[in-house]
Amino acid sequence: MSKKEDEFYKKLKINLEESTRFPTDYMYKFIIPNNIKKELQISEIFNFQGASLKTNASKTGKYLSVTILAKMKSADDVITKYKEAAKVEGIISL
């Protein structure tokens, strides 16, 4: 992980701990290439009881907007999922 990414996650953890009461329903939003393999990768990362996943194709059909609502126990758990999702090629976290 780069120094820039490390700083980003440290700041995110501080912000989450200051503004969020855990456990909580946390909403993740991503943009991925419209590719079934990429969609399955994201689905597998968040494949645990209670998580809901919604997708919406872009006008051109080239990209998918993915919204996931999942019960998270801590800021560290939220960040772990972001790090796992970052491994999906072409993903953009919003």
N, C-alpha and C positions, 0 to 999 in steps of 0.2 A: 504494500500500500504506500502511495506517495505521501510526502509530508503534507501536501495540500489536502488530500483526502482525510488524513489523520486529524488535521485541524478542523475540517468540516464536521466530522463525526463527534469530536469533543464538544464543539459548539452546539450541535444538535442535541447531544445528551443533556447538556446544561439547560437548554431551552425546554426540552421535554420535561425534565424534572421540576423546573420552575412553573410550568404552565399546565401540566397534566397530572391528574390524579389516577394512579394505577391501582388495580387493573382497569383498563378502559377499552372501548371499541376504537380502534385506530384505523384511519382511512389512508391507504396507499394509492397513489395515482402514477401510472407509467404510460409511456408511449413506446410501442414496439413495432418492428416491421410486421406486416400482416403475413405471418408465416405460422403454420400449425405447430411446427416444432418449437418456435419461440413461445407461443401461447401455452403449450404443454409444459415447457420449462417453468414459466411463471406459475402455472397452476400447481405444479409439484412442490414449489417452494412454499406455497401457502395452503397446501393440502392438509389441513388439520381441522378438527371439529369446530364448527361454528363460523368458519371463514366463508364469506360470500364473494364471488368474483363476477364482475360484469364487464363486457367488452362492447366497444362501439367502433365500427370501421370508419376511416376518414372518407371524405367525399370521393376521392380517387380510388379508395380501396387499398392504397399502398401501406397504410399504417393502421394500427389498432390502438385505441385508448383503452387502458385496463384500469378498473377501479376495484380495489379489494378492501373489504371491511373485515377486520379480524380483532378478536379479543387478545390484547397484549398485556402481559403481567408487569413489564418494566420498560424503562427507556432502553436498557441494554437489549432486550428482546426485539424492540422496534428496530434498533440499529443493526442487529444481526440479520434481520430479514432484508433490510436495504442492501447490506453487503452481499448477501446471497443473490439478490436480484441483479446487482451490478455485474455479475458474471455472465448474464445473458447478453450476447452480442447485439449491439444496436439499440439497447434499452436507454430510455431517457426517463429519469425520475423527476416527478413534478412536486 
